[in-house]
Amino acid sequence: MSDNSEANIVIADALTLLLHNQHALAAAIEEVTKWLSESGVVSVGNNAMTAMETLDTNAQAMTDAIMRIRMS
């Protein structure tokens, strides 16, 4: 295995861990958003939903990048 391949594996593994962290944060934000919305703090809930949409978009881009690294 070349040094480049080993480096790609390490990078992809690290990015995968960051992606898992991002999913965990999104789940936590979703729970807080639900609680806020049910408690009548709709504007804050809406802001949190916007943040979650950004997390989702970035998670997909990270997944795509990880797959490209793993295939190289």
PDB file of N, CA, C and O in Angstrom:
ATOM      1  N   MET A   1       0.847  -1.178   0.000  1.00  0.00           N
ATOM      2  CA  MET A   1       0.000   0.000   0.000  1.00  0.00           C
ATOM      3  C   MET A   1       0.889   1.238   0.000  1.00  0.00           C
ATOM      4  O   MET A   1       1.838   1.325   0.779  1.00  0.00           O
ATOM      5  N   SER A   2       0.591   2.169  -0.850  1.00  0.00           N
ATOM      6  CA  SER A   2       1.407   3.381  -0.931  1.00  0.00           C
ATOM      7  C   SER A   2       1.101   4.309   0.238  1.00  0.00           C
ATOM      8  O   SER A   2       0.055   4.204   0.879  1.00  0.00           O
ATOM      9  N   ASP A   3       2.032   5.218   0.502  1.00  0.00           N
ATOM     10  CA  ASP A   3       1.833   6.183   1.581  1.00  0.00           C
ATOM     11  C   ASP A   3       0.587   7.027   1.341  1.00  0.00           C
ATOM     12  O   ASP A   3      -0.125   7.379   2.281  1.00  0.00           O
ATOM     13  N   ASN A   4       0.327   7.351   0.063  1.00  0.00           N
ATOM     14  CA  ASN A   4      -0.841   8.149  -0.274  1.00  0.00           C
ATOM     15  C   ASN A   4      -2.124   7.407   0.089  1.00  0.00           C
ATOM     16  O   ASN A   4      -3.058   8.009   0.618  1.00  0.00           O
ATOM     17  N   SER A   5      -2.178   6.110  -0.190  1.00  0.00           N
ATOM     18  CA  SER A   5      -3.361   5.318   0.140  1.00  0.00           C
ATOM     19  C   SER A   5      -3.576   5.257   1.645  1.00  0.00           C
ATOM     20  O   SER A   5      -4.705   5.370   2.124  1.00  0.00           O
ATOM     21  N   GLU A   6      -2.496   5.080   2.384  1.00  0.00           N
ATOM     22  CA  GLU A   6      -2.607   5.051   3.843  1.00  0.00           C
ATOM     23  C   GLU A   6      -3.073   6.391   4.380  1.00  0.00           C
ATOM     24  O   GLU A   6      -3.896   6.451   5.293  1.00  0.00           O
ATOM     25  N   ALA A   7      -2.547   7.458   3.815  1.00  0.00           N
ATOM     26  CA  ALA A   7      -2.972   8.797   4.233  1.00  0.00           C
ATOM     27  C   ALA A   7      -4.447   9.015   3.921  1.00  0.00           C
ATOM     28  O   ALA A   7      -5.174   9.597   4.726  1.00  0.00           O
ATOM     29  N   ASN A   8      -4.890   8.551   2.758  1.00  0.00           N
ATOM     30  CA  ASN A   8      -6.304   8.693   2.393  1.00  0.00           C
ATOM     31  C   ASN A   8      -7.200   7.945   3.365  1.00  0.00           C
ATOM     32  O   ASN A   8      -8.272   8.434   3.722  1.00  0.00           O
ATOM     33  N   ILE A   9      -6.776   6.767   3.796  1.00  0.00           N
ATOM     34  CA  ILE A   9      -7.563   5.992   4.753  1.00  0.00           C
ATOM     35  C   ILE A   9      -7.676   6.743   6.077  1.00  0.00           C
ATOM     36  O   ILE A   9      -8.757   6.824   6.661  1.00  0.00           O
ATOM     37  N   VAL A  10      -6.565   7.287   6.544  1.00  0.00           N
ATOM     38  CA  VAL A  10      -6.564   8.043   7.805  1.00  0.00           C
ATOM     39  C   VAL A  10      -7.463   9.273   7.688  1.00  0.00           C
ATOM     40  O   VAL A  10      -8.244   9.565   8.593  1.00  0.00           O
ATOM     41  N   ILE A  11      -7.349   9.980   6.589  1.00  0.00           N
ATOM     42  CA  ILE A  11      -8.181  11.172   6.376  1.00  0.00           C
ATOM     43  C   ILE A  11      -9.655  10.795   6.315  1.00  0.00           C
ATOM     44  O   ILE A  11     -10.489  11.438   6.953  1.00  0.00           O
ATOM     45  N   ALA A  12      -9.980   9.762   5.555  1.00  0.00           N
ATOM     46  CA  ALA A  12     -11.379   9.334   5.431  1.00  0.00           C
ATOM     47  C   ALA A  12     -11.928   8.880   6.778  1.00  0.00           C
ATOM     48  O   ALA A  12     -13.076   9.177   7.109  1.00  0.00           O
ATOM     49  N   ASP A  13     -11.122   8.166   7.558  1.00  0.00           N
ATOM     50  CA  ASP A  13     -11.569   7.727   8.883  1.00  0.00           C
ATOM     51  C   ASP A  13     -11.829   8.918   9.801  1.00  0.00           C
ATOM     52  O   ASP A  13     -12.824   8.943  10.525  1.00  0.00           O
ATOM     53  N   ALA A  14     -10.936   9.904   9.769  1.00  0.00           N
ATOM     54  CA  ALA A  14     -11.121  11.096  10.602  1.00  0.00           C
ATOM     55  C   ALA A  14     -12.367  11.871  10.182  1.00  0.00           C
ATOM     56  O   ALA A  14     -13.140  12.322  11.026  1.00  0.00           O
ATOM     57  N   LEU A  15     -12.552  12.021   8.887  1.00  0.00           N
ATOM     58  CA  LEU A  15     -13.746  12.719   8.396  1.00  0.00           C
ATOM     59  C   LEU A  15     -15.021  11.962   8.761  1.00  0.00           C
ATOM     60  O   LEU A  15     -16.051  12.569   9.054  1.00  0.00           O
ATOM     61  N   THR A  16     -14.942  10.639   8.739  1.00  0.00           N
ATOM     62  CA  THR A  16     -16.107   9.834   9.116  1.00  0.00           C
ATOM     63  C   THR A  16     -16.474  10.080  10.578  1.00  0.00           C
ATOM     64  O   THR A  16     -17.654  10.193  10.912  1.00  0.00           O
ATOM     65  N   LEU A  17     -15.477  10.163  11.443  1.00  0.00           N
ATOM     66  CA  LEU A  17     -15.753  10.458  12.853  1.00  0.00           C
ATOM     67  C   LEU A  17     -16.374  11.843  13.011  1.00  0.00           C
ATOM     68  O   LEU A  17     -17.304  12.019  13.799  1.00  0.00           O
ATOM     69  N   LEU A  18     -15.872  12.817  12.273  1.00  0.00           N
ATOM     70  CA  LEU A  18     -16.472  14.153  12.315  1.00  0.00           C
ATOM     71  C   LEU A  18     -17.913  14.127  11.816  1.00  0.00           C
ATOM     72  O   LEU A  18     -18.777  14.820  12.352  1.00  0.00           O
ATOM     73  N   LEU A  19     -18.161  13.332  10.799  1.00  0.00           N
ATOM     74  CA  LEU A  19     -19.517  13.209  10.274  1.00  0.00           C
ATOM     75  C   LEU A  19     -20.445  12.592  11.323  1.00  0.00           C
ATOM     76  O   LEU A  19     -21.584  13.029  11.484  1.00  0.00           O
ATOM     77  N   HIS A  20     -19.952  11.574  12.035  1.00  0.00           N
ATOM     78  CA  HIS A  20     -20.757  10.972  13.109  1.00  0.00           C
ATOM     79  C   HIS A  20     -21.068  12.009  14.193  1.00  0.00           C
ATOM     80  O   HIS A  20     -22.180  12.054  14.719  1.00  0.00           O
ATOM     81  N   ASN A  21     -20.073  12.840  14.519  1.00  0.00           N
ATOM     82  CA  ASN A  21     -20.310  13.909  15.488  1.00  0.00           C
ATOM     83  C   ASN A  21     -21.365  14.883  14.977  1.00  0.00           C
ATOM     84  O   ASN A  21     -22.209  15.350  15.741  1.00  0.00           O
ATOM     85  N   GLN A  22     -21.313  15.182  13.694  1.00  0.00           N
ATOM     86  CA  GLN A  22     -22.284  16.099  13.105  1.00  0.00           C
ATOM     87  C   GLN A  22     -23.693  15.514  13.194  1.00  0.00           C
ATOM     88  O   GLN A  22     -24.648  16.236  13.478  1.00  0.00           O
ATOM     89  N   HIS A  23     -23.823  14.216  12.952  1.00  0.00           N
ATOM     90  CA  HIS A  23     -25.134  13.567  13.064  1.00  0.00           C
ATOM     91  C   HIS A  23     -25.638  13.618  14.509  1.00  0.00           C
ATOM     92  O   HIS A  23     -26.825  13.839  14.749  1.00  0.00           O
ATOM     93  N   ALA A  24     -24.739  13.412  15.463  1.00  0.00           N
ATOM     94  CA  ALA A  24     -25.127  13.466  16.876  1.00  0.00           C
ATOM     95  C   ALA A  24     -25.585  14.868  17.260  1.00  0.00           C
ATOM     96  O   ALA A  24     -26.580  15.029  17.966  1.00  0.00           O
ATOM     97  N   LEU A  25     -24.860  15.878  16.798  1.00  0.00           N
ATOM     98  CA  LEU A  25     -25.264  17.258  17.072  1.00  0.00           C
ATOM     99  C   LEU A  25     -26.614  17.577  16.448  1.00  0.00           C
ATOM    100  O   LEU A  25     -27.445  18.245  17.065  1.00  0.00           O
ATOM    101  N   ALA A  26     -26.831  17.106  15.238  1.00  0.00           N
ATOM    102  CA  ALA A  26     -28.120  17.339  14.572  1.00  0.00           C
ATOM    103  C   ALA A  26     -29.255  16.697  15.363  1.00  0.00           C
ATOM    104  O   ALA A  26     -30.327  17.286  15.504  1.00  0.00           O
ATOM    105  N   ALA A  27     -29.024  15.501  15.876  1.00  0.00           N
ATOM    106  CA  ALA A  27     -30.056  14.819  16.665  1.00  0.00           C
ATOM    107  C   ALA A  27     -30.356  15.601  17.945  1.00  0.00           C
ATOM    108  O   ALA A  27     -31.514  15.729  18.344  1.00  0.00           O
ATOM    109  N   ALA A  28     -29.316  16.119  18.580  1.00  0.00           N
ATOM    110  CA  ALA A  28     -29.520  16.907  19.795  1.00  0.00           C
ATOM    111  C   ALA A  28     -30.269  18.198  19.487  1.00  0.00           C
ATOM    112  O   ALA A  28     -31.184  18.576  20.218  1.00  0.00           O
ATOM    113  N   ILE A  29     -29.887  18.868  18.417  1.00  0.00           N
ATOM    114  CA  ILE A  29     -30.577  20.100  18.026  1.00  0.00           C
ATOM    115  C   ILE A  29     -32.034  19.807  17.698  1.00  0.00           C
ATOM    116  O   ILE A  29     -32.919  20.598  18.024  1.00  0.00           O
ATOM    117  N   GLU A  30     -32.281  18.681  17.059  1.00  0.00           N
ATOM    118  CA  GLU A  30     -33.657  18.309  16.724  1.00  0.00           C
ATOM    119  C   GLU A  30     -34.501  18.133  17.987  1.00  0.00           C
ATOM    120  O   GLU A  30     -35.647  18.578  18.035  1.00  0.00           O
ATOM    121  N   GLU A  31     -33.942  17.493  18.995  1.00  0.00           N
ATOM    122  CA  GLU A  31     -34.679  17.315  20.252  1.00  0.00           C
ATOM    123  C   GLU A  31     -34.975  18.651  20.920  1.00  0.00           C
ATOM    124  O   GLU A  31     -36.090  18.878  21.390  1.00  0.00           O
ATOM    125  N   VAL A  32     -33.988  19.530  20.963  1.00  0.00           N
ATOM    126  CA  VAL A  32     -34.182  20.850  21.563  1.00  0.00           C
ATOM    127  C   VAL A  32     -35.190  21.652  20.749  1.00  0.00           C
ATOM    128  O   VAL A  32     -36.028  22.354  21.315  1.00  0.00           O
ATOM    129  N   THR A  33     -35.114  21.554  19.432  1.00  0.00           N
ATOM    130  CA  THR A  33     -36.052  22.264  18.556  1.00  0.00           C
ATOM    131  C   THR A  33     -37.479  21.813  18.813  1.00  0.00           C
ATOM    132  O   THR A  33     -38.393  22.632  18.909  1.00  0.00           O
ATOM    133  N   LYS A  34     -37.660  20.517  18.923  1.00  0.00           N
ATOM    134  CA  LYS A  34     -39.003  19.977  19.196  1.00  0.00           C
ATOM    135  C   LYS A  34     -39.523  20.509  20.523  1.00  0.00           C
ATOM    136  O   LYS A  34     -40.672  20.937  20.623  1.00  0.00           O
ATOM    137  N   TRP A  35     -38.674  20.479  21.534  1.00  0.00           N
ATOM    138  CA  TRP A  35     -39.072  20.961  22.851  1.00  0.00           C
ATOM    139  C   TRP A  35     -39.412  22.454  22.811  1.00  0.00           C
ATOM    140  O   TRP A  35     -40.411  22.881  23.389  1.00  0.00           O
ATOM    141  N   LEU A  36     -38.574  23.246  22.125  1.00  0.00           N
ATOM    142  CA  LEU A  36     -38.831  24.681  22.028  1.00  0.00           C
ATOM    143  C   LEU A  36     -40.145  24.956  21.309  1.00  0.00           C
ATOM    144  O   LEU A  36     -40.939  25.785  21.754  1.00  0.00           O
ATOM    145  N   SER A  37     -40.374  24.265  20.204  1.00  0.00           N
ATOM    146  CA  SER A  37     -41.604  24.479  19.439  1.00  0.00           C
ATOM    147  C   SER A  37     -42.831  24.108  20.258  1.00  0.00           C
ATOM    148  O   SER A  37     -43.841  24.811  20.225  1.00  0.00           O
ATOM    149  N   GLU A  38     -42.745  23.006  20.991  1.00  0.00           N
ATOM    150  CA  GLU A  38     -43.868  22.570  21.828  1.00  0.00           C
ATOM    151  C   GLU A  38     -44.084  23.504  23.015  1.00  0.00           C
ATOM    152  O   GLU A  38     -45.184  23.574  23.563  1.00  0.00           O
ATOM    153  N   SER A  39     -43.025  24.227  23.413  1.00  0.00           N
ATOM    154  CA  SER A  39     -43.103  25.153  24.543  1.00  0.00           C
ATOM    155  C   SER A  39     -43.511  26.554  24.112  1.00  0.00           C
ATOM    156  O   SER A  39     -43.578  27.462  24.941  1.00  0.00           O
ATOM    157  N   GLY A  40     -43.781  26.739  22.836  1.00  0.00           N
ATOM    158  CA  GLY A  40     -44.262  28.020  22.346  1.00  0.00           C
ATOM    159  C   GLY A  40     -43.179  28.991  21.912  1.00  0.00           C
ATOM    160  O   GLY A  40     -43.474  30.152  21.630  1.00  0.00           O
ATOM    161  N   VAL A  41     -41.944  28.546  21.853  1.00  0.00           N
ATOM    162  CA  VAL A  41     -40.857  29.417  21.423  1.00  0.00           C
ATOM    163  C   VAL A  41     -40.579  29.108  19.949  1.00  0.00           C
ATOM    164  O   VAL A  41     -39.519  28.595  19.591  1.00  0.00           O
ATOM    165  N   VAL A  42     -41.546  29.430  19.123  1.00  0.00           N
ATOM    166  CA  VAL A  42     -41.525  29.023  17.721  1.00  0.00           C
ATOM    167  C   VAL A  42     -40.385  29.689  16.951  1.00  0.00           C
ATOM    168  O   VAL A  42     -39.753  29.036  16.121  1.00  0.00           O
ATOM    169  N   SER A  43     -40.108  30.956  17.201  1.00  0.00           N
ATOM    170  CA  SER A  43     -39.062  31.645  16.433  1.00  0.00           C
ATOM    171  C   SER A  43     -37.697  31.006  16.670  1.00  0.00           C
ATOM    172  O   SER A  43     -36.917  30.859  15.729  1.00  0.00           O
ATOM    173  N   VAL A  44     -37.398  30.630  17.895  1.00  0.00           N
ATOM    174  CA  VAL A  44     -36.120  29.974  18.184  1.00  0.00           C
ATOM    175  C   VAL A  44     -36.109  28.589  17.548  1.00  0.00           C
ATOM    176  O   VAL A  44     -35.088  28.147  17.020  1.00  0.00           O
ATOM    177  N   GLY A  45     -37.242  27.914  17.600  1.00  0.00           N
ATOM    178  CA  GLY A  45     -37.358  26.615  16.949  1.00  0.00           C
ATOM    179  C   GLY A  45     -37.112  26.704  15.455  1.00  0.00           C
ATOM    180  O   GLY A  45     -36.457  25.838  14.875  1.00  0.00           O
ATOM    181  N   ASN A  46     -37.634  27.748  14.834  1.00  0.00           N
ATOM    182  CA  ASN A  46     -37.413  27.945  13.394  1.00  0.00           C
ATOM    183  C   ASN A  46     -35.935  28.195  13.089  1.00  0.00           C
ATOM    184  O   ASN A  46     -35.411  27.692  12.095  1.00  0.00           O
ATOM    185  N   ASN A  47     -35.270  28.968  13.938  1.00  0.00           N
ATOM    186  CA  ASN A  47     -33.841  29.206  13.744  1.00  0.00           C
ATOM    187  C   ASN A  47     -33.048  27.910  13.880  1.00  0.00           C
ATOM    188  O   ASN A  47     -32.101  27.673  13.131  1.00  0.00           O
ATOM    189  N   ALA A  48     -33.434  27.086  14.825  1.00  0.00           N
ATOM    190  CA  ALA A  48     -32.761  25.807  15.011  1.00  0.00           C
ATOM    191  C   ALA A  48     -32.998  24.898  13.803  1.00  0.00           C
ATOM    192  O   ALA A  48     -32.104  24.153  13.403  1.00  0.00           O
ATOM    193  N   MET A  49     -34.189  24.955  13.226  1.00  0.00           N
ATOM    194  CA  MET A  49     -34.472  24.156  12.025  1.00  0.00           C
ATOM    195  C   MET A  49     -33.577  24.588  10.871  1.00  0.00           C
ATOM    196  O   MET A  49     -33.108  23.751  10.100  1.00  0.00           O
ATOM    197  N   THR A  50     -33.341  25.877  10.752  1.00  0.00           N
ATOM    198  CA  THR A  50     -32.445  26.378   9.711  1.00  0.00           C
ATOM    199  C   THR A  50     -31.031  25.838   9.924  1.00  0.00           C
ATOM    200  O   THR A  50     -30.358  25.450   8.969  1.00  0.00           O
ATOM    201  N   ALA A  51     -30.590  25.817  11.168  1.00  0.00           N
ATOM    202  CA  ALA A  51     -29.265  25.265  11.476  1.00  0.00           C
ATOM    203  C   ALA A  51     -29.202  23.782  11.123  1.00  0.00           C
ATOM    204  O   ALA A  51     -28.189  23.304  10.612  1.00  0.00           O
ATOM    205  N   MET A  52     -30.272  23.063  11.393  1.00  0.00           N
ATOM    206  CA  MET A  52     -30.301  21.631  11.072  1.00  0.00           C
ATOM    207  C   MET A  52     -30.256  21.407   9.568  1.00  0.00           C
ATOM    208  O   MET A  52     -29.620  20.460   9.106  1.00  0.00           O
ATOM    209  N   GLU A  53     -30.914  22.255   8.803  1.00  0.00           N
ATOM    210  CA  GLU A  53     -30.861  22.136   7.344  1.00  0.00           C
ATOM    211  C   GLU A  53     -29.428  22.305   6.843  1.00  0.00           C
ATOM    212  O   GLU A  53     -28.997  21.599   5.931  1.00  0.00           O
ATOM    213  N   THR A  54     -28.694  23.243   7.443  1.00  0.00           N
ATOM    214  CA  THR A  54     -27.293  23.438   7.078  1.00  0.00           C
ATOM    215  C   THR A  54     -26.480  22.199   7.422  1.00  0.00           C
ATOM    216  O   THR A  54     -25.649  21.759   6.627  1.00  0.00           O
ATOM    217  N   LEU A  55     -26.717  21.631   8.609  1.00  0.00           N
ATOM    218  CA  LEU A  55     -26.017  20.406   8.996  1.00  0.00           C
ATOM    219  C   LEU A  55     -26.299  19.283   8.008  1.00  0.00           C
ATOM    220  O   LEU A  55     -25.390  18.549   7.621  1.00  0.00           O
ATOM    221  N   ASP A  56     -27.552  19.148   7.599  1.00  0.00           N
ATOM    222  CA  ASP A  56     -27.917  18.105   6.637  1.00  0.00           C
ATOM    223  C   ASP A  56     -27.207  18.299   5.298  1.00  0.00           C
ATOM    224  O   ASP A  56     -26.678  17.348   4.723  1.00  0.00           O
ATOM    225  N   THR A  57     -27.202  19.527   4.814  1.00  0.00           N
ATOM    226  CA  THR A  57     -26.542  19.823   3.539  1.00  0.00           C
ATOM    227  C   THR A  57     -25.055  19.509   3.626  1.00  0.00           C
ATOM    228  O   THR A  57     -24.491  18.869   2.738  1.00  0.00           O
ATOM    229  N   ASN A  58     -24.432  19.963   4.696  1.00  0.00           N
ATOM    230  CA  ASN A  58     -22.998  19.729   4.857  1.00  0.00           C
ATOM    231  C   ASN A  58     -22.691  18.254   5.094  1.00  0.00           C
ATOM    232  O   ASN A  58     -21.646  17.766   4.662  1.00  0.00           O
ATOM    233  N   ALA A  59     -23.574  17.545   5.767  1.00  0.00           N
ATOM    234  CA  ALA A  59     -23.356  16.116   5.998  1.00  0.00           C
ATOM    235  C   ALA A  59     -23.324  15.367   4.666  1.00  0.00           C
ATOM    236  O   ALA A  59     -22.515  14.458   4.484  1.00  0.00           O
ATOM    237  N   GLN A  60     -24.184  15.738   3.758  1.00  0.00           N
ATOM    238  CA  GLN A  60     -24.191  15.084   2.447  1.00  0.00           C
ATOM    239  C   GLN A  60     -22.905  15.385   1.689  1.00  0.00           C
ATOM    240  O   GLN A  60     -22.334  14.497   1.056  1.00  0.00           O
ATOM    241  N   ALA A  61     -22.452  16.619   1.749  1.00  0.00           N
ATOM    242  CA  ALA A  61     -21.198  16.973   1.080  1.00  0.00           C
ATOM    243  C   ALA A  61     -20.021  16.237   1.701  1.00  0.00           C
ATOM    244  O   ALA A  61     -19.120  15.797   0.986  1.00  0.00           O
ATOM    245  N   MET A  62     -20.017  16.097   3.029  1.00  0.00           N
ATOM    246  CA  MET A  62     -18.949  15.363   3.697  1.00  0.00           C
ATOM    247  C   MET A  62     -18.983  13.883   3.309  1.00  0.00           C
ATOM    248  O   MET A  62     -17.936  13.274   3.087  1.00  0.00           O
ATOM    249  N   THR A  63     -20.169  13.314   3.229  1.00  0.00           N
ATOM    250  CA  THR A  63     -20.304  11.912   2.827  1.00  0.00           C
ATOM    251  C   THR A  63     -19.748  11.711   1.425  1.00  0.00           C
ATOM    252  O   THR A  63     -19.014  10.754   1.174  1.00  0.00           O
ATOM    253  N   ASP A  64     -20.093  12.601   0.523  1.00  0.00           N
ATOM    254  CA  ASP A  64     -19.583  12.510  -0.850  1.00  0.00           C
ATOM    255  C   ASP A  64     -18.059  12.605  -0.880  1.00  0.00           C
ATOM    256  O   ASP A  64     -17.401  11.850  -1.597  1.00  0.00           O
ATOM    257  N   ALA A  65     -17.497  13.536  -0.100  1.00  0.00           N
ATOM    258  CA  ALA A  65     -16.044  13.700  -0.071  1.00  0.00           C
ATOM    259  C   ALA A  65     -15.364  12.458   0.515  1.00  0.00           C
ATOM    260  O   ALA A  65     -14.329  12.020   0.013  1.00  0.00           O
ATOM    261  N   ILE A  66     -15.937  11.906   1.555  1.00  0.00           N
ATOM    262  CA  ILE A  66     -15.380  10.697   2.167  1.00  0.00           C
ATOM    263  C   ILE A  66     -15.368   9.557   1.151  1.00  0.00           C
ATOM    264  O   ILE A  66     -14.386   8.823   1.040  1.00  0.00           O
ATOM    265  N   MET A  67     -16.454   9.417   0.422  1.00  0.00           N
ATOM    266  CA  MET A  67     -16.521   8.346  -0.566  1.00  0.00           C
ATOM    267  C   MET A  67     -15.484   8.544  -1.682  1.00  0.00           C
ATOM    268  O   MET A  67     -14.882   7.577  -2.148  1.00  0.00           O
ATOM    269  N   ARG A  68     -15.278   9.791  -2.106  1.00  0.00           N
ATOM    270  CA  ARG A  68     -14.259  10.065  -3.130  1.00  0.00           C
ATOM    271  C   ARG A  68     -12.866   9.733  -2.607  1.00  0.00           C
ATOM    272  O   ARG A  68     -12.056   9.155  -3.332  1.00  0.00           O
ATOM    273  N   ILE A  69     -12.582  10.089  -1.365  1.00  0.00           N
ATOM    274  CA  ILE A  69     -11.275   9.780  -0.780  1.00  0.00           C
ATOM    275  C   ILE A  69     -11.082   8.275  -0.679  1.00  0.00           C
ATOM    276  O   ILE A  69     -10.016   7.759  -1.014  1.00  0.00           O
ATOM    277  N   ARG A  70     -12.107   7.572  -0.219  1.00  0.00           N
ATOM    278  CA  ARG A  70     -11.987   6.113  -0.057  1.00  0.00           C
ATOM    279  C   ARG A  70     -11.801   5.405  -1.394  1.00  0.00           C
ATOM    280  O   ARG A  70     -11.179   4.344  -1.450  1.00  0.00           O
ATOM    281  N   MET A  71     -12.331   5.977  -2.464  1.00  0.00           N
ATOM    282  CA  MET A  71     -12.214   5.332  -3.777  1.00  0.00           C
ATOM    283  C   MET A  71     -10.915   5.696  -4.491  1.00  0.00           C
ATOM    284  O   MET A  71     -10.572   5.086  -5.504  1.00  0.00           O
ATOM    285  N   SER A  72     -10.188   6.691  -3.965  1.00  0.00           N
ATOM    286  CA  SER A  72      -8.948   7.104  -4.646  1.00  0.00           C
ATOM    287  C   SER A  72      -7.764   6.238  -4.242  1.00  0.00           C
ATOM    288  O   SER A  72      -6.651   6.452  -4.722  1.00  0.00           O
TER     289      SER A  72
END
